[in-house]
Amino acid sequence: KQEVTQIPAALSVPEGENLVLNCSFTDSAIYNLQWFRQDPGKGLTSLLLIQSSQREQTSGRLNASLDKSSGRSTLYIAASQPGDSATYLCAVLQGAQKLVFGQGTRLTINP
Amino acid sequence: KAGVTQTPRYLIKTRGQQVTLSCSPISGHRSVSWYQQTPGQGLQFLFEYFSETQRNKGNFPGRFSGRQFSNSRSEMNVSTLELGDSALYLCASSLEVGGRQFSKRFFGPGTRLTVL
């Protein structure tokens, strides 16, 4: 059974810092991995999707990497801003067409 | 292009009642999946539909059911509501170009269900 873990559960950093969020999964037989952000009480916003054959994806200040063999992904956020404060979730897509989510990292950027 | 829409956004029901939630996918998307989000269990997969057929189902009791219409809109129904069904219900749609594994999921804002 696939298990996805995100560490840390919460992170608070000052504005302007670069930071890394971690995601690990137990079963490397995945199709892709997707990073989302969720603002309080809201739905999920897709940030980046990495196919299983890819190593990384970039969008603006965000960079996500994937090491399928070790079951790890990282989300790098450069030059953090208060608007980046949210919960960040990673999810892996398996053959059964379902996303398996981690519990998320609650990120706070302090002005 | 309009995003995924869900109605209603908020719902309050009492134990034993039933409820129907609606999801309209992004235009052209034929796959719709449903997830339940609670503080204790996080996000859990309910079921997924493609072209009016349920392709996969999560580990939820039979009180949870769904369907998809020919225009790809989907509904989920929960019968005999229990207190533990209080949650944010999210639906997601995807396009599935080039095969399932390439499909990014786009989520709606969710329906907040409170069972009293």
Interface residues (C-beta under 8 A of the other chain):
Chain A: Y31 N32 Q34 F36 G41 K42 G43 L44 T45 S46 L49 Q51 S52 L89 A91 L93 A96 Q97 K98 L99 V100 F101 G102 Q103 G104
Chain B: V4 Q6 S31 S33 Y35 G42 L43 Q44 F45 E48 R55 N56 G58 L88 L90 A92 R100 Q101 F102 K104 R105 F106 F107 G108 P109 G110 R112
